[in-house]
Amino acid sequence: MNADSTDAESPSSSDPAQAIELIYKHRPDVQTALRDELEALLKGEPDLILDYPTMSRIRFTVRDWDRPALLKAKEWTPSERILLFEFWNDPDKLQLKLMVGPGEEETRRKLFEMVRANPGLFQSPRSTDVKHGRIFSRRFLGRRMYEEGVSDDEREGEIRRRWAEFLDEDLPRIEAALKEERWIWEPA
């Protein structure tokens, strides 16, 4: 680097704090990369619909679930879908959860009854009074996958492996459980 450099971002050799700040500012943003990867996976599945993603929550649903009975959410997402999958894209882990959102109490009650009737598939929330009830969860990435030395390719490979397992194993079982709920499929 030229001693006469006027680059405001170039750290001086006498200011280690400035050098650390510059490294931090330009570090790879794993959460953004993961969000982009997840959105690409979702867009590649014609039977899934992306629903109001944020940096830390990538929401989606199954196209067939857009039924009047399940469009009863209040104060959650603009789509009013009461049943949404969410990738929780945290700085040290990535999880996929199926959430029952806030909304019409009768719909929530019926969904939680379905959960209790299928304990091998769903996880009952501690309380059905919670605003957002997690009824299914699958870990995609654990803390180890965020450690230094783990490449983006390794993370992406693990996500793709877990995604395939979800699509092949979990999603068909969840869809089958919902198909058993006649009230969802009845005409409005």
Residue, then its C-alpha position, 0 to 999 in steps of 0.5 A: m500500500n502506498a504511504d500517500s494513499t488517501d483511501a479512507e478504508s485503508p487501515s494504518s499500520s499503527d491503528p489495529a482497532q481500525a484494521i479489525e473494524l475493516i475486517y469485520k465490515h467486509r466479512p462474509d455475511v453468512q446469514t445473507a448467503l443462507r437466506d439467498e440459498l434458501e429462497a432459491l431452493l424454495k423458488g425451485e419448488p413449484d408446489l411451495i410459495l414464499d411468504y413474506p421473508t425477512m433476514s432471520r425468518i424465511r417463511f413459506t407454505v404449500r400451494d395446496w394449503d391456500r384454503p379459506a380455512l387456513l387463511k385466518a391469521k391475524e397480525w402476522t403476515p400480509s397473506e393471512r396464512i395461519l400455518l407457515f413453515e419458517f426457516w429460523n436463520d440465526p447467526d449460529k444455527l438454521q432450523l425449519k419450523l412449522m408454525v401455527g400463527p395468531g388468528e381465529e381461535e377455532t382454526r387454531r384449536k382444530l390445528f392443535e387437535m391435529v397436532r395432539a392426534n399425531p404425536g410421532l410427527f408433530q410437537s405440541p407447544r407447551s401452551t396453545d395460548v402462545k401467539h406463535g405455536r411451533i408444531f414441527s422442527r428440523r435442524f438444518l445447520g448446527r453451531r459447528m457449521y458456522e465455525e471458521g474453516v467450514s466452507d460455504d460449499e459445505r454449508e450449502g451441501e448440508i442444507r441441500r441434504r437436509w432439504a431433500e430429506f424434508l421434501d422426501e420424508d417430512l413434508p409428505r407426512i405433514e401433508a397427509a396429516l392435513k389431508e385427514e382434516r376434512w374441515i380444511w378441504e370443505p368448500a367455504 
